[in-house]
Structure formats: C-alpha cells, structure tokens
Amino acid sequence: MIKVLRGVGLALMALVVIAFAVVSVSGSSLLPRLERMAGLVPTDTGSGTVAGVPIGGPFTLTNAATGATVTDQTYRGHWMLVYFGYTFCPDVCPTDLQKIFAAFKLLGPKADTITPLFVTVDPSRDTAPALARYVALFSPRLIGLTGSQAATDSVVSAYRVYVEKVPGTAGAPYLVNHSAFIYLMNPDGKLAAVYPPDVPAADLAHQLGQAVSAPAS
C-alpha cells in the first residue's frame, strides 16, 4: 500500500494515494487525471467532484473547544477550508496549518469569509481537550473537530482521505499516515477546489482570493 511520503514529491504521492482510494469508484482514467492536477486544482464547475468523484458530504462531529455538536449544515452560508490531520503529527500537519494561516494573513479581510476546520484522523488520542489545545497553537480561528471513530471515519470516507495507522515501536507512539490535501468548500457545502500539500502560502492566498470573490454560480 502506498504511504504518504514527506519531502520532495509529497504532492504527487498524495495525489497517487487519493487515486488508489477512489479508483474503484471512477475507473482507470482517474490516475492520469489526478497526475495532471499536481498544481492548484479547481473542480469541475458546479459538480463538486474531482475527476467525477464526489468529495465532501454530511458530517456530525464535536467542536473541540466548545463541546458543541456541529454538522455540515452548521457552516452553510460560509466558505470552509478543511484539513485532515492529527495532533501527534510530527511535521506535515503543523507545517500545513502554519501555511494556511500565512495565506490568510496575505489574503487580508477576505480571509474572514472562510472558516478553517481541522478534522482529526486520530480520534482515540485527539479528545476534545487535547484537540482544543492543539488548534489554539495556530490560530483562535481554527476549529478542531473530533468525534467517535465511526463519525470521523465517515468524514474521512466522504472526503476520500487516505488514512493508515502505523504501529509504534518501543517507547514511541504510533503514527498515522494520511493524505494532506486542503479542501475548499463553497457556501453550499460543495467542493470548490483542492490544493496540494506543497502549495506555497502566496499561491494559496491568491487562489483562495479568486475563489471567494467569484460570482456565485
């Protein structure tokens, strides 16, 4: 099984991982299409899909900071920037989260129209208190979402996120390999764009600005 690799080629490997996760749904033409999407990836207009594969959907999770139950409907009328990761992630997650908020700073007031969500792929360790402490390290705006294993598995499946638990060694905790795309969902809850993990903050800010400023379709 392909694992997410860190460093050079991370974006391409993440694209390959997601292709393996959904190839049974969309057929053999998916991998070449995703390989061509190794830059910033707008979706097919109005479809909410990548290569014909639907991304996103209903969810019911817990806001780690408030304890409130939230669903996808909670954020209707708002742009959502959705990222999947976990608090024990040694490098990719904190790097990507720092980049997201660097992009928000560059974006200026337009960033206020986007709700950033961090969805855990490791709910057994990412309890609400632990996740609330973690997201607060990056921004008071970042909303951490956790829940039961079944609830988080459902969201992982809806967003086609690759997740694999890697057993730890003596004295070391287990790790979780996961794809690291950044998903932009429009105010109707449909996929607007997918950004690879190595997208520079300046490019991410530019593309987000274009997306939120575009006329509603």
C-alpha positions, 0 to 999 in steps of 0.5 A: 500500500502506498504511504504518504511520503514527506519531502520532495514529491509529497504532492504527487504521492498524495495525489497517487494515494487519493487515486488508489482510494477512489479508483474503484469508484471512477475507473482507470482514467482517474490516475492520469487525471489526478497526475495532471492536477499536481498544481492548484486544482479547481473542480469541475464547475458546479459538480463538486467532484474531482475527476467525477468523484464526489468529495465532501458530504454530511458530517456530525462531529464535536467542536473541540473547544466548545463541546458543541455538536456541529454538522455540515449544515452548521457552516452553510452560508460560509466558505470552509477550508478543511484539513485532515490531520492529527495532533501527534503529527510530527511535521506535515500537519503543523507545517500545513496549518502554519501555511494556511494561516500565512495565506490568510494573513496575505489574503487580508479581510477576505480571509474572514469569509472562510472558516478553517476546520481541522478534522482529526484522523486520530480520534482515540488520542485527539479528545476534545481537550487535547484537540482544543489545545492543539488548534489554539497553537495556530490560530483562535480561528481554527476549529478542531473537530473530533468525534467517535471513530465511526463519525470521523471515519465517515468524514474521512470516507466522504472526503476520500482521505487516505488514512493508515495507522502505523504501529509504534515501536518501543517507547514511541507512539504510533503514527498515522499516515494520511493524505494532506490535501486542503479542501475548499468548500463553497457556501453550499457545502460543495467542493470548490477546489483542492490544493496540494500539500506543497502549495506555497502560502502566496499561491494559496492566498491568491487562489483562495482570493479568486475563489471567494470573490467569484460570482456565485454560480 
